[in-house]
Structures are given as structure tokens and as C-alpha cells.
Amino acid sequence: MPAVSEHRFEVRCVEQLEYKSRVLAGLTEEKEHGMANVKLVVMYPRPKDIDAFEKIYQNEHVPLAVEKLEGKTKIVATKILASPQGTPPFYRIAEIYFRSMADLEKCAASDGGKEALAHAVMISSGGPPIFLVAEEETSTFAHTAGASV
């Protein structure tokens, strides 16, 4: 009788290992196929003249970025409104998403990418923008009845 029980245990272990291998292969496949949220983050210091910056940012820079940044999948532009710590050091944060690090690097090395990055530096009147390369991890939560936000 112990032989049957040991056999079932071995089968379960093999099944679990095969499942874990499929899961890990799937995660690796997602990364290789660019499912990771790789992004270029551009943080603009508070400009000397907010109205002038906004005009150039909206009318020149955003259209330039949309046109020239090849391989992007999404752009998120955030305007910082306030901080409990006083005047925020940054005024805008732009996040430009890519399928993979290779796509981001290819874009940054392209003529269009160089032009858009140089324009970002040129319009930043509060000091040079900060450029970061990041990988985003997202958790989404369902809203439950009675929960306050």
C-alpha cells in the first residue's frame, strides 16, 4: 500500500513542478515579448513662468513627442498640483511606455528620440529635467461597497 501512496505523491510533485515551469516560462515569455511596462520618466522642475511653459509644452512638445518617439505604446502626462510639504520641486512628470527595454533604447538612439529629448531640456526653464528609466509594477484593486477612498 505505501507504494501506491508514494507514487501519488511523486505524480503530484511532478505535476506541480511542470505547472511551475509553465508559469515561469510564461513570465519569461512575457518579458521577452515586451509585456513588462518599461518606461522613460521625465520630471520637469517647477518652471520660472508656468503659463509660458504650459503653452510650449502643450503646443510644441507634446505633439513633437507623439510624432517622434517611435515604439511608444502610451504617454501619461501628469501635472503636479500641490504637496503637503510645500511647493513641489517638480511641475510635470511625463511617462512614455515601451514594449521592451530594446524598444526604449532604440527610440532614445533615433534621430526623433534625440530631438524630443533635446526639446524637453530646452523648454525646461526651472532647470534640467530628470530622466529615469523604470519598470512599472501595477496592482489593481476592486472597489468594495462602503469603502471610502
C-alpha positions, 0 to 999 in steps of 0.5 A: 500500500505505501507504494501506491501512496508514494507514487501519488505523491511523486505524480503530484510533485511532478505535476506541480513542478511542470505547472511551475515551469509553465508559469515561469516560462510564461513570465519569461515569455512575457518579458521577452515579448515586451509585456513588462511596462518599461518606461522613460520618466521625465520630471520637469522642475517647477518652471520660472513662468508656468503659463509660458511653459504650459503653452510650449509644452502643450503646443510644441512638445507634446505633439513633437513627442507623439510624432517622434518617439517611435515604439511608444505604446502610451504617454501619461502626462501628469501635472503636479498640483500641490504637496503637503510639504510645500511647493513641489520641486517638480511641475510635470512628470511625463511617462512614455511606455515601451514594449521592451527595454530594446524598444526604449533604447532604440527610440532614445538612439533615433534621430526623433528620440534625440530631438524630443529629448533635446526639446524637453531640456530646452523648454525646461526653464526651472532647470534640467529635467530628470530622466529615469528609466523604470519598470512599472509594477501595477496592482489593481484593486476592486472597489468594495461597497462602503469603502471610502477612498 
